Amino acid sequence: MSLPLRTRLYFVVAGLNSFGTTLFFYYFYFFARQEFGFGNRQNLWLAALQGGLYAVGSWVGGQCAQRWGYGQALRVGLIAMATALASGTLVGEAREHVAVLAAVTLGMCFTWPALEALVTEGEDRAGIQRSVGIYNLVWAGTGALAYFLGGAILDRWGMAALHWVPLGIVGVELAVAEVAGRLESPRAETASAADPASEGGHPTVAEQRLFLKMAWLANPFAYVAIQTLVAVMPGIASRLALSTTWAGICGSVWCFARLGAFALLWRWAGWHYRFGWLLGAFTALVVSFAAVVLVPNLAVVVTAQLLFGLALGLIYYSSLFYSMDAGEAKGEHGGIHEAAIGLGNMSGPLIGALALQIWPARPESGAIAVSLLLVGGWLALLRLRLRQTRGTGTGSGSPALSERRPARIR
């Protein structure tokens, strides 16, 4: 079945939004290092601030999307981002640019929950699987491209492009969103008896809730790793003697690996409601993150990012798919999904910054502290699984969750 024009237009908005925000937020740390002399500790504090704002703002953005309508919340967010980016071209002090960063973050909080709801609106489970798959490919693909090309863009046009390029992109987003908003919204359809999502192996409500909880636990820790890595990437690049252009090329490997994971998970539904896949991805996340930030070798940094990206792909996909699959309040669930990302974005850099504040003579202390935090998350995930499984009681006649076959969704 072909996608409605309205949905395709919102995919365009999502792709543009990902390119613009990735360019701005990921390279803001290079900007802060070059313009104001920020080191790893200052950039980690900055990343923690941005993550905290995103956590609170996304929850509010999801609530507003549910109450105002998804299209209206999207427009509000884009206008706020455009205003903040425009003001960023006029200021010069470090504290003023931090305020711009905060304002762009709060505007973005209204866009992602709304877009996630808009591209899955009116879909049954099979449609959600398809739409979430395309959505992940779109935003991850354009985000990877932005990180890959961002260093070259800034080397070519200067740091002023950090604000002008995203500002132009947001302007295009507003125009496309306006056209999409004038088109008719798709109607919800009930899955037919022949729908693969309705056949044997359909997860129970209890299973849906359990996996939603586990995914909402795991995804923040994925962003603990992402936000910390992005914040210290200027330091890693300096240690490896990489230019901004090559930092973008070598540092974006995990983005393309995540894109590949999204493509695989979109076409293969065998991971749905399977705990082993989620736990395995979390294990790979811990190991690969530690390798990237602690081993001063370019080959190791690049290779470990491949595993890092694959792990991130399954963890993120789990959170978004289970969020959209577990109820009709898609805007609200999307807001919770994004708020969980914000908590991760805040927690990792905060722990890293505190470690560097306490042990400034040990530059690796921040990376070690965040790695230990990820290990704690791994243990928490395992504990939640065991506790919930005991709570449902496998002795009551129902098989263990790991023994159930997942829904065959294509």
N, C-alpha and C positions, 0 to 999 in steps of 0.2 A: 504494500500500500504506500503510495507517495505521500509525503508530508504536505499539510496545508501550507499555502503561501505565507500565512501569518506566522506559523511556527518557524518556517525557514528564515523569515526576516528576523525573528528573535534570535535564531542561531547566529546570524550575521552580527547582531548587536553583542551577543556573548563573545564572539571571536574578537571583535574590535575592543571590547571592554578588557578582555584578557591581555591583548597586546599592549594597550595603553597603560593599564595599571601595573603590569609586570615591568615594563620599561621604567616607569616612574619609581615604584617602590624598591625594586631590586637594585637599581643604580643610584638611588638616593644616598646609599652608604658610600659609594665611590665619590659622589658629589660632596658629602660631608667630610670625607677624608681629604679630598683635594682642596676644597675651599676653606675649611675650618680646622684641618688638622686632627680630625677625630680618629682615634685608634680603635682597637677591638672593644675596649671597655665602654667607651662613649657610644659606639655604634650599637652595642648590645643593649645599653640603657634606652637608646632611641627605639630599637626594635621592640623592646618590652613595652614601651609607651604605646607604640602603634598597635601592638597586639591587644593590649588592654582596652584601648578605644574600640578596636574592631569587635572584641567579644561583646561589650555592652551595646555598641551600635547595631550589630547584626541581630541581636535579640529584639531590639526595638524595631529595626527595619523589617523583620519578619512579622511582628505583630501589626505594624502599620500596613504592610502589604496585604495581610488578611482582612484588615478593616477598610482600607481605602480602595482596594482593588490593586491587582498586580501592576497594571500598566501605569497607574498614577504614581505608585511608589517608585517605579523605575524612572519616570520622568523627574520626580523630585530629586532622586539621587544623582542623576546625570547633570541636572542644572547646578546642584551644589558642587559637584566635582569641577565643572567648567568654571564656576566663579572662583573656587579656590586656586585652580591652576593658573587662571588669568592673574590673580593677585600675586602668585609666585614669581611672575615675570617682573614685578615692580619692587620687590623687597631685596635687601642685601644682607641683613644681619642673621646670625645663626638662629637666634630665638625666633625670628620672624619666619624663617624657612621651616623650623620645627612646627610652628603654628599652621603653616600651609600644609605640611604633611598630615597633621591632625585633622584639618578640615577636609582634605581629599579622602582620608580614611573614613570619616563619618559619612560623607556623601556616598562612597562606594558601598557602605553597609546597607543602603537601600536598593542597590542594584542586583546583587547576586541572589538573595532570597526570592526576589520578584522574578528574575530570569529563570531560576530553577522551577518555579511554579508555572510560569508561562509556557515553557517548552514541554511540560508534562500534563498540562491542563486538559481534562476530558479524555484521558487515556486509561485503558485497562492495564492489567499487570504486564502483558506482553508489549503493549504500547509504551509503558513506562521504561521497560528494559531497553527498547529500541531508542526512545528519546533520550534517556540518560546516557546511553552509549554514544550517541551522536554528540550530545552536549559535551561530554568529557573529551571526546576527540577534538572538538572545535576549540574549547578554551585551552586545553593542554597544548594543542598544536600551535596556536597563535602565541601562547605564552612562551613556549620553547623558542619559537622564532624570535620573539622580542628579546629574550635573554641572550640568544645567540648573536643577534645583530646589534644589540644595544650598545655594546662597547664601541663598535665601529661607528655607529651613529654619533655617539658623543665625541669620539676622536675626530670625526670628520667635521661636525658642526659646532662643537663646543658644548659646555655644560648648559648653556641656555636652552638647548634642545630638550633637556630633561622636562621642561614645562611646556614648551611650544608644541612639540610633537604629540604628547598626550592630549593637550587642549584641542588640537585639530581633530584628533580621533574622536573625542567626546562629542564634538560638534556634529560629526557624521553619524554617530550613534543616535543622537537626539532626532535627527532627520529620519533615520530608518525606523526608530521606535514610533515616531508619529505616524508614519505610513502603516506600520503593523497594527497600531492601536485602532485604526479606522476600519480594519477588516473584521469580519465576523469571528467570534470566538468558537472554537470547536466544541461540539456537544459530547458529553460523556456517553460512552457506549458500554453496555454490559457484555462481559466475556461470554461467548457462546459455548455450547457443550464441546465443540471441536477445538476450542482454544487450548493450546498446550499448557497454559498456566492453570487451567481448571482440571487437568488430568491428575493421575496418581502422583503422590509425593508432594502435594500442595502443603506448604507449611501451616501449622496451626497458629492461632493468635498468640499463644504463649511463646512459640518459637520466634514469631515475628518480633515480639517485644524483647525477648532475650537478645536476639542478634542486633536489634536496634540499639539496645543499651551497650552491648559490647563494641559495636562500631563507633558509637558516640564516645566511648572511652578511648578506643585506639586512635581515632583520627586526630584528636588534639596532640597526642604524642608524636604523630607523624609531622605535625606542624611545629612542634617543639624543635624537631630536627631541622626542618626546612628553614624556619626563621633564623635559627642560630647559624646555620650554614651560610645563608645569604648575608647575614650581618658580618660574619668574619671572613667572607670571601675576599674583600679587599686586602686583608692581612695575609691570607693564603697566597693570593696573587703576588703580593710584595715578597713573600718568603720564597716563592718559586721564580721570581724575576719575570713576571708576565706583565705585558702591557694591558691597558683596559680592553682593547680589542681581543687579545688572546685570553684574558680572564673570562670574557663572555663566551668565547668559543669552548674553552676547556671546562668552564664552570657550568655550562648548560647541558652537559651530557646526561645528567639525571632527568632533566626535563624531557628529553627525547626518549629515554628509557621508560619514563612514566607514560608517555604517549603510546609507546608500543604495548605496554601493559593494558591500557584502556582499549586498544584495538582488539586485543586477544579476549579480554573479559567481556567485551560487547558481544562477540560472536559465540562465546562459550559460556554456558550458564551452569556448568558443573560446580562452580565455587559457591553458588547461592546456598546459604544456610548450612555451610560446612565449616565447622570451627577450626579444623586443621589448617585450612588455607589461611585464615585470619591470623592464627598463632604463628604459622610459618613466616608470613609476611612481616609480622612484628619482630620476630627473631632476626630476620635478614636486615630489618631497619636498624636495629641496635648495632649489629656487627659492622655494617657498611658505613654508618655515620661515624663511628669511632675511627675507622680506617681513613676516611676522607679528612677529618679534622686533626688527626694526631700523627699521621705518617707523612713526613716531608719529602714525598717522592711523587713526581707528576704522573708516572705510569700507574701507581697505586691509587692516586686521587681520581684519575679518569676511570680506571677499571671498577673501583668500588662504587662509583656513581651509577654504573649500570645496574648493580644489585639494589642500590638505594632507590633508584627510580622505579624498578619493578615492584618493590615492596610498597612504596608510596601509592602506586597505582591501585593495587588491590585494597589497601586500607581506605583510601579516599572513595573508591567506587563503592565499597561496602557501606560506608556512612551515607552517601547520597542515595544509593538505590534503596536501602532499608528505610531511609527517611521518607522517600516518595511512595514506598510500597505499603507503609504502615498506617495510612489514613488519608482523609480528604483535606485536612488542614495543611496543604502543601506549602503555603507561604510561611505559616508558623513553624512547621518542621524544617523548612529550608533555613529559616532564621536561627533555629537551634543548631542545625548542622554548621552554619557559618560562625555562630557564636562559639561553638566548640573549637573551631579552627582558630578563632581569636584567642581563646584561652591558651591554646598551644603556642601561638605566636608570642604571647606575653611570657609564659612560664619558662620556656627554654632560654631566651635571652636574659631574663631576669636572674635565673640561677647562674648563668654564665657570668653575668656582670658582677653579681655578688661575690662569686668565687675569685674573680680577678681583683675586686676591691679588697678582699680579705688577704689574698696571696698575690700581690702585684709582682713579686719577683719570680713567680712561676707562671709563665705565659700559657702553659698547657692546662692550668687549673680549671679554666672555664669549660674547655672541651671535656675534661674528665668529669666535671660536675654534671654536665648535661647528659653525658653517656650514662652515668649512674642514675639520673632521673629517668632515662628511657628504660633502664633495667627495672626500676620500680614500677613503671607503667606496664611492662611485660608481666610482672608478678601480679599486679592488680587485675589484669585481664584474665589471667589463669584463675585467680581467686573468684572473680565474678562468675566465670563459667561453672566452676565446681559448686559454688554456693547456689546458683540458680538451678542447676541440674538436680541437686539434692532437694531443693525446694519444690520442684515439680514432681519429684518422686518417681524414680524408674520402677519402683516395686509395686506401683498401682496398676500395672498392666500395660502402660504405654511404653513403647520402646525408647531407648535413649536417643537424644537428639542426633548424635553422631551416626546412629543406625538408620535414620530416615533418609530416604532418597529426596534430593532437591527437586523443585519444580523444573520441568524441561521448558525453559523459556528461550525463544529465539528472536 
